[in-house]
């Protein structure tokens, strides 16, 4: 399942999107599911943030699109837990 958390305002976000609200998107299943869903949203693979908490950052508009496509809305805490599990499950491969 694809998960998205609540959008928050990040005042030090990218210059091309000042005053944007951002959230995070991850999967509780696999990186393949996450990348496939991101592609459906028109996101570039280079935007993926690998590491201890694998995720994509989404604008509020992209989040709304993700929810329309079936992403589940969860708390930031639940999303973090899923991302940490995904990181452990990936075994260092992306």
N, C-alpha and C positions, 0 to 999 in steps of 0.2 A: 504494500500500500504506500502511496506517495503521501507525505505529510507536509503541511505548511503551518508555520506559527503566525502569531499576530504581528501585523506591520507596526513598526516603530519609526519615529523620526530620528534620523542621524544627521545632525547639522554639519558634520565634516565628511559628508558623502562626496561622490565624484562631482567634479566641476560641471560636467555636462548635465547633471541632474540635481541641481541645488534644491533644497527643501523637499526632497522626495522622501516618501515613507518606504521602508525596506522590511522584508522578512526573509525567512530561510525556508528552503525546500530540501527534504531528504527522503529516503526510502527506509521502510522497516523490513525490506525484503532483500534487495540486491542493488549493486551499482549499475548493473545492466538495466534494471527497471528505472532507476533514477535518470540515467543518461537518455534512455528512450523517451521518457516523459518530458524531459527538458527539450529534446529535439522537437516534440509535438508543440511546445510553446515557442519554437523558433529561437531557442537559445544556443549559443555556441559552446562547444565542448571546452574551449579555452576559458570559459567563465566558471567552470567547475572548480571548487575549492577543496582540494584533496587534503589529506592529513588526518589528524585525530578526530575531526568532526566533518566528514565529507558532506558537502552541501552545495547548493546554488543559492545565490542571493537573488531575491525577486523584488521588483517594484510592486507597489500596491495593485497596479493594473495587471501585471503578470500573475500575481497571486489570485486575483479574481478569475482570470482565465483558467488557472490551474484548478481552482475549486469547481468551476463549470465542467471541467474535464474529469472530475472525480477525485481530486486530492482531498484528503481529510484534514479539517482544521483541528489543530491541537495546541496545547500550551507550549511555550518556549521550553519548559522543563521536559515535557514528553518528547519534543522534537530532539532535544539534546541527547536524551537517553537513547533514542533510536539511532542517531548519528554515531554515537560512541559504540553501540553494538555493531553497526555496519562497518565501522573502522576496524573493529576486532575481527569481524568475519571475513574481511577482504584479504587478510594475510599479506598486506603490503602490495598487492596488485591493484592496478587501476583499470 
